[in-house]
Amino acid sequence: MKTRISFLIVVLCCCTWGSAHARPERSEPKVGAEIAKPPATVRIWFDEEVDPAMSWIQVFGPDGKEVDKKDSHVDAKDKKLLIVSMPERKSPGTYEVKWQAYCVEGHRTHDQFKFVVKP
């Protein structure tokens, strides 16, 4: 009986720890997308609410310089959505998106992905 209870406690703790990170569910543009029209915004949806003070998105252009409007924010109506605006004119090429998200429990996740704007 003690073995079963101990096993159950370990399983429950692992499940709780595993779910305490905000993980991306999808993005616009999609990871690896090749798009004809440059996006007005880059958006990432997470599986849980993210902390607006500690979460951000940055977008780097084909030349490696940051090209977003530096206005990364959590959507006012959807606390699982992180957004950054892009300038109207963007060069064709490969763009790199870097992001960091803190869930409301304080755990950090971060990653990067690329998309291509066709000429």
C-alpha positions as CSV (number, residue, x, y, z in Angstrom):
1,M,0.0,0.0,0.0
2,K,2.8,2.4,0.9
3,T,4.4,1.7,-2.5
4,R,1.2,2.6,-4.4
5,I,0.8,5.8,-2.4
6,S,4.4,6.8,-3.0
7,F,4.1,6.1,-6.7
8,L,0.9,8.2,-6.9
9,I,2.6,11.1,-5.2
10,V,5.5,11.0,-7.6
11,V,3.2,10.8,-10.6
12,L,1.1,13.7,-9.4
13,C,4.1,15.9,-8.7
14,C,5.7,15.2,-12.1
15,C,2.4,16.1,-13.8
16,T,2.2,19.3,-11.9
17,W,5.8,20.3,-12.7
18,G,5.4,19.4,-16.3
19,S,2.5,21.7,-16.8
20,A,4.0,24.7,-15.2
21,H,5.5,26.1,-18.4
22,A,3.9,28.1,-21.1
23,R,4.4,26.2,-24.3
24,P,3.6,27.5,-27.8
25,E,0.5,26.0,-29.5
26,R,0.7,27.8,-32.8
27,S,2.0,31.0,-34.4
28,E,1.3,33.4,-37.2
29,P,3.2,33.2,-39.4
30,K,3.6,29.5,-38.9
31,V,7.0,28.0,-38.0
32,G,9.0,27.6,-41.2
33,A,6.3,29.2,-43.4
34,E,7.0,30.7,-46.8
35,I,4.7,33.7,-47.3
36,A,4.1,36.1,-50.2
37,K,2.9,39.0,-48.1
38,P,4.9,40.3,-45.1
39,P,2.9,40.0,-41.8
40,A,1.7,43.1,-40.0
41,T,2.2,41.3,-36.7
42,V,3.9,38.1,-35.4
43,R,1.7,36.2,-33.0
44,I,2.3,33.2,-30.7
45,W,-0.5,31.4,-28.8
46,F,0.5,29.5,-25.7
47,D,-1.2,26.7,-23.8
48,E,-1.6,28.9,-20.7
49,E,-1.6,32.6,-19.7
50,V,1.8,34.4,-19.9
51,D,3.1,37.1,-17.7
52,P,3.1,40.4,-19.7
53,A,6.0,41.9,-17.7
54,M,8.4,39.1,-18.5
55,S,7.3,37.7,-21.9
56,W,8.3,39.1,-25.3
57,I,8.9,38.5,-29.0
58,Q,11.7,39.9,-31.2
59,V,11.9,39.6,-35.0
60,F,15.2,39.8,-36.8
61,G,15.4,40.5,-40.6
62,P,17.6,38.9,-43.3
63,D,20.4,41.2,-42.3
64,G,20.3,40.0,-38.6
65,K,19.0,43.3,-37.3
66,E,15.9,43.6,-35.1
67,V,13.0,44.7,-37.4
68,D,9.9,44.6,-35.1
69,K,8.4,47.8,-33.6
70,K,9.6,46.8,-30.1
71,D,6.0,46.8,-28.9
72,S,5.8,43.1,-27.8
73,H,2.7,42.6,-25.5
74,V,0.2,40.1,-24.3
75,D,-3.2,40.6,-25.9
76,A,-5.7,42.4,-23.7
77,K,-8.5,39.9,-24.3
78,D,-6.5,36.7,-24.6
79,K,-3.8,36.3,-22.0
80,K,-2.4,33.3,-23.9
81,L,-1.5,35.4,-26.9
82,L,1.8,37.2,-27.3
83,I,2.0,39.8,-30.2
84,V,4.6,42.1,-31.7
85,S,4.0,44.6,-34.6
86,M,6.0,44.7,-37.8
87,P,6.8,47.8,-40.0
88,E,4.9,48.0,-43.3
89,R,7.9,47.7,-45.5
90,K,9.9,44.5,-45.1
91,S,12.6,43.0,-47.4
92,P,12.2,39.5,-48.8
93,G,14.2,36.9,-47.1
94,T,14.5,34.8,-44.0
95,Y,13.2,36.2,-40.7
96,E,14.1,34.8,-37.3
97,V,11.6,35.1,-34.4
98,K,12.9,34.8,-30.8
99,W,10.6,34.6,-27.9
100,Q,10.4,34.2,-24.2
101,A,7.3,33.4,-22.1
102,Y,6.9,33.3,-18.4
103,C,3.7,31.5,-17.2
104,V,1.8,33.0,-14.3
105,E,3.6,30.5,-11.9
106,G,6.9,32.1,-12.9
107,H,8.4,29.3,-15.1
108,R,10.3,30.5,-18.2
109,T,10.3,28.9,-21.7
110,H,12.1,30.4,-24.7
111,D,12.8,29.4,-28.3
112,Q,13.1,30.7,-31.8
113,F,11.8,29.9,-35.3
114,K,12.1,31.2,-38.8
115,F,9.8,32.2,-41.7
116,V,10.5,33.4,-45.2
117,V,9.0,36.3,-47.0
118,K,9.2,35.5,-50.7
119,P,10.4,38.1,-53.3
